[in-house]
Amino acid sequence: MIYKIFGITFYKKDLINENVLCPICNWSGNKFAMFGLIARDALCPKCGSLERHRLSYFYLLSKINLFASKSIKVLHFAPEKSITSIFKMFKNIEYISCDIEPEKAMCVQDITNITFDDNTFDIIFCSHVLEHIEDDSKAMTELFRVLHPQGIAILQVPFGKIHPFDKTELTTTFEDFTITAPEEREKAFGQEDHVRLYEKNDFVKRLKDSGFNVIEEKIMEAFKDEFQIKYGLSADDIIFAVTKQ
């Protein structure tokens, strides 16, 4: 039996082997390695991918194929090894990785003051970065500026559902810049170097306020349960793709 998801072909026979499989590096094993504050089987021990990276793999392949006949300029913030390997699969991609720390990428960039020209990049990939940035509005505006008018940016952040202190439902993004101690930030935002806990609808509003058209890709709805298990995907994950149009 054959399934097609976002133009990518999956074969039912691939599920015969009980092992899990990382689609990015082709590692397979009994289960993914444990990861997270609340430990779960999530981490590929070979390429370091998590659920969100493997989901992005499928989504990026479908989008890159749309540009297959032309040269593509890609900007990748805070580059993950697993995602970098995807972009480097394609000869038509001009790939630039950047980070605020020089040893972590090809070039140094402050996401709130990007040095590239307007309308430069066909694809921007920025995953789990904005929650580290105090002036996320400025960062979003800069990402909008350097994105090509026909380009697409994948901007991912972790979301919260419960307020960290009063334990009520989180109805808007929680941020408090007076919280600076690493241990207090971990309690408030889930990680010692985070400065906010995003609420999903508020994140979308912030993107729209920066000029973006927001496409909420519920790609997991296309995956049958057995494929979610096989490739180590999370049923709750959503791809937020943004454009200028």
Beta strands, then each sheet from edge to edge (+ up, - down):
strand 1: 2-5
strand 2: 8-11
strand 3: 20-21
strand 4: 28-29
strand 5: 33-35
strand 6: 40-43
strand 7: 72-77
strand 8: 93-99
strand 9: 107-108
strand 10: 121-127
strand 11: 147-156
strand 12: 174-175
strand 13: 196-197
strand 14: 213-217
strand 15: 239-243
sheet 1: 1+ 2-
sheet 2: 3+ 4-
sheet 3: 5+ 6-
sheet 4: 9+ 8+ 7+ 10+ 11+ 15- 14+
sheet 5: 12+ 13-
end
